Amino acid sequence: MTRILGISAFYHDSAAALVEDGRIVAAAQEERFSRRKHDYRFPVNAIDYCLSEAEITPADVDHVAFYDKPLLKFERILETYLAYAPKGFRSFLKAMPLWLRQKLHLPREMDKGLRRQYKGRYVFLGHHESHAAGAFFPSPFEQAAILTMDGVGEWATASFGVGKGNKIELTKELRFPHSLGLLYSAFTYFTGFRVNSGEYKLMGLAPYGQPRYRDVILEKLIDLKADGSFRMDMRYFNYCAGLTMTNDRFASLFDGPARGSESRITRREMDIAASIQAVTEEIVLRMARHVREVTGMSNLCLAGGVALNCVANGKILREGIFDNLWIQPAAGDAGGALGAALFVWHQLLDNPRTPDGVNDVQFGSLLGPAYSNDDIKQFLDSVGATYEFHESEDDLTEAVADCIAGQQVVGHLAGRMEFGPRALGSRSILGDARSEKMQSVMNLKIKFRESFRPFAPSVLRENVHEYFEMKPNEDSPYMLLVAPVRKERCIDEDGQAEGLEGIDRLLKVKRSDVPAITHVDYSARVQTVDPQRHGRYYNIIKKFAEKTGSPVIINTSFNIRGEPIVCTPENAYRCFLATNMDVLVLENFILRKENQPRAKQHEIDNYLAQFDLD
């Protein structure tokens, strides 16, 4: 048996993945164990988990693959600083300690992280090579075009090529500093959100605005070509040499300085978000059309951080540029760990793939740890929790469906944890999508986050076409596609907004018969749920549909703002006590808030203080 460990670290979302004879055994982000969101440190905990899942030690690993080439990345950083010197000296001084202490000594760091038990050689792959491998090799396709887009790897910021059988080949790339990921991050920064974690907030804000700055972006900031390639006018950006993403010249184009992180969101920020989202979609669509024309492939695989822009993904699919689309669920840097391991297995060791054209081999991306009922009981008893235990799975799903139908907010931990940024039912907070109040309640009282943020629906796959503009049984198991809500389910806004101002005018309007998941532009980020991948989660929604007639519920990640998604029963229990969640489900245990010993305020305060609620 050949075991390959893939690692990503030291930039954003460190992770580890283990592959045995081509089968994905385990994969997880370091943040889930360390409880430090977007943890970039060497993923010691994630590695230990992956090895324990396979019941092996580092000595049993045959190959270790790292997801990029640090020396080449260091060369790019040095060349960039020299090109802008002396302007970038402060930024240079801030970056160098981590490079000199760890990044330039990766073999040493990996030896230490593997407890000096691994005796083999290390394989260093190109960053976009790892993304491409993570996109293609787990996909259901025998052959496909591959498109990767992110901030920056070594030099590449986007690339495309082809995957056939057990080989991938990237043929073209866009290079730093011209980057769609960094362009989007610049606007993330300018609208007051945090770079590398707030991009999805910017995407969620976009439908509230009008793209009135679109032409400014296209005329002043970028020179966009027909094939989707572009050059940025770097006079407006500061990320090459400074400690910020944009500068005063950039601000002059957008009617004033950047928004402060906790200041009120105004119409300007909404319109800026709408404008950069429109430009991003145009770039992605042009790239996709060009890739289709050049490769002649009918299938497309996507990865890289930009592939998490589910609005753009949905447009690729709806425009029919490709017949089929598969997106790596952990599309960002975390997925590079998995891609690196699979690259070694298929491309370097020349092992075959046997795709069936329909199903991927990522097991619903449920690749993290699971916890037994015995483990959970021991923990609950140790903290004096009051619980119900349901021996029967049917009874359990019936009870959970009753809670959701009764307008209660339910935290759900069951089975293996998800790999990637989306909660897919195993570490999720669930609610009734038919409720007009549920979006505000869950945002403000459970998640402690901005009220404008939309929630995603989970829908039974067999019913997806009845609620969304998607084909019958169309697959979207990883919540990476946005689709319009069907017109017959939408409700006219006329008269509803009377007396409302600002963002309330957009929030407090019922737009469909599933209002809690219908965004302001009548769209939704759809997760389809099927019995093969989702088991219990499918059965909960099925029971809910039998009780209410609706096969759609809210699914949001089980965490509060600033916290990584929960991993353990203890994480879930602490979150449950510290929020206004009504019910907690831990495998076959149900805990009701009114029956629990009252949490002490200082315990709640200490819990919340760990995370970025500001």
Beta strands, then each sheet from edge to edge (+ up, - down):
strand 1: 3-8
strand 2: 15-20
strand 3: 23-29
strand 4: 63-66
strand 5: 122-124
strand 6: 143-149
strand 7: 156-164
strand 8: 167-175
strand 9: 222-224
strand 10: 230-232
strand 11: 299-303
strand 12: 324-327
strand 13: 388-389
strand 14: 410-413
strand 15: 427-432
strand 16: 456-460
strand 17: 481-484
strand 18: 523-529
strand 19: 552-557
strand 20: 583-586
strand 21: 589-592
sheet 1: 3+ 2- 1+ 4+ 5+
sheet 2: 8+ 7- 6+ 11+ 12+
sheet 3: 9+ 10-
sheet 4: 13+ 21- 20+ 14+ 15- 19+ 16- 18- 17+
end
